[in-house]
Amino acid sequence: MRVALARLVCPLVCAVSLLASSQAAQAALVNCPVSFVTDGTAKVFYGAQETATSACQYISPPDNSNVANLTNINLAGFFGFSDWTDNAGQLQLNPGDTWAIVGANFATTDYAIVFKDGADTNLVAFLFNGEATSGLWNTPFTEPPFDLSGGSVAHDVSHYSVIERTSGFPPPPPPPPPPPPIPEPASLVLMGMGLLGAGFMRRRR
């Protein structure tokens, strides 16, 4: 009986496991429309809608349970990195369409913002270009690139995370101090003549 039960249960468990792994394997990063990071139409911007980001990626297919936490962000490998950390104080709920990076240092640190919504969408991330440390955003959950149901053309953002990582390109060290000046030949000749003159005067005394 146990053998028969094992033969029945194992195929079911294995099938569910394979289905889950195949669904996870299908998740992929896709580049956002170029307009998302272009002046005048940028989704994350400052001033008169100048773009504050240089790249945008989203995860496909949709998964409304994919939360914008560090584990999921690093599993996705946004912009080719999996060592993102929190930017202190920047995880906010319903932030009022604004963003800010506390203590930004673009010389040594990369910064990104990751948005989450819900149904028919997945996480969307933008890589900051270093031109501003605060500004505004418009929802990236639009159709396209997402296929929104019910005739909707845009979904609100539920929350976002601002994240950071050490860029690996610290500023170059300061140049070494210049060497002491080398006396010119004329100066050496004058110095030599002075020493000879001093020696001659001593002999005469």
N, C-alpha and C positions, 0 to 999 in steps of 0.2 A: 504493500500500500504506500509506504514512504517513497519507494523508488518511483512508483507511478505518479505520485504527487510531485516529486522533484522534477520528473520529466515534463509535467504539465506547467509547473510554476516557472522553471528556468527559461523556456522559450518566451513566456510573457514578459518576464523581467528583462531579459536580454533585448527583446524587441523595443520595450519602452526606453531602455538605456541607449540603444542605437539611435532611436528617433530623437531623443533629447540631444545626443552628441551631434547628430547631423544638423539639427536646427541651430545649435550653437556655432557649428563650423561655418554655417552660411552667413553669419554676421560679418559685415565688411565695412571698412571706412570708404566713404565716397566724398569727392570734392563737391562743395556747394556751388551754386551758380556764381559766376564771376561778379555779378552785380552785388552780391552780399559783401564784398570787400572793395568796392569801387566808390570813389568820391561821388556824392550826390545820391547814391542809392544804398550806401553802406548800412548794414544792420547794427553795427557797433561803431559809434562815431563820436566826434567832438565838434565844437564850433558849428559852422554851417554845413553839417553832415559830411565833414571830411572823415575819411575812413581812419579808424584807430587800429585796424588789424591788417595783417598781410596774408592770412590764409584762413580757410574755413573748411571743416570736415564734419560729416554726420554719419551715424551708424545706420546701416540698412541690414535687414528689414526692420519695420516698426516693432517696438517692444515697449508697451506702456509701463511695464514694471521695472525698467532699467533706470535706477536712481543715479543721480550725478554725484556719487561718492568717489573717494580716491581709488577704491578697489576697482570699480567698474571703469573709471577713467583710465587707469593704468592697464587694465586688461585690454581695453580698446586700442591703446598705443597711439593716441592722438599725436599727429605730426611726427611720428616715428620715435616717440619717447615713452618710456614706462616708469619713469622716476619722478612723476609729478608729486608735489606736496601742497598742503594748504597754504594759502596766503592769509595770515591771521586776520580774523574779523570780516572776511569777505564772503562767507556763506550766509546768504540772506534769503528770506522768504518774502515774496511780493514786494520787491525793492523799489517800486515806483519808477521803473524805466530808466534808472540811473546805474552807473557802475563807477567804481573807484579802486585804485590799487594803493594800499597803504605802504609807505616807505619804498616806493619803486626805485630799483637800481637796474636799468636796462643794460648797463655795461657788463654785468656778471650774471644776470638772471633773465630767464624766459618767463613770460606770463601768458596765461590763456584764460578764457572764460567759457564755461560749459553750461548750456541751457538744457532744461528738462521741461517737457509738457506731459502728454498722456497718450490717449488713443490715437492711432494712426501715425505716431511719430516715434522718434528715438533721440538720443542725445546729440546735440549740435555743439561744436567747439570752434572758437575763434582764437587765433594766435595774434597777440598784440604786436604792433610794429614799433613801439617806443616813442611815438610822437605825442602822446598825451597820457596823463595818469588818471583822468576822470572824464566822464561824458555821459552820453545817453545811448539807449539801444531800442530797436524795434524788434518785434518777435520774428525769429527765423522760421517759425512753424507755419509755413505758407504752402500753397499749392500753385506751381511746383516749388520745391522738389518733392514734397510729400503728397500722397494721394489721400486727401482728407474726405471723410464720408459725410453724408447729409448735406451736400451742397456747400459746405463751409470752404472759405478761401484762406482763413487764417485762424490759428489757435493761440490763446494766451500762454505766456510762460508761467509755469507754476513756481519754479525757483531756479537759481543758478549758483555756480561755484566759481570763484576766481582762484586759480591755482598757479604754482610757480615751480621752477626747477633751476638748478645751477646750470648755466649755459655751457660751461667748459671753456669759455673764451674770456678769461680775466684780462683786465687792462695790462698792457706791457709794463714791465718794471721801468723805473726812471733811468735815464741814460747815466752812465758813470761820469764822475766829474772830469772836466778836461785836464789833460796833462799840463804840468807847469811849462811856461813858455821857454823855448830854446833860444839862448842869446844869438843874435845875428853875428856873422863873421866880423863886421866892423866893430861891434861892441867888444868882441873877444880881443881884437887887435888893440883897441884903446886900453882895455884892462891889462893886457900884457905889457904895453908901453908904460902904463902907470906903475906896475910892479917893478919893471926894470929901472925906471927912474928912481923909485924909492930905494932900491938896492944900491944904485950908484951914489945916491946922496949919503947913505950910511957909510959906504967905503970912504968917501971924501972926509967924513967926520973922523 
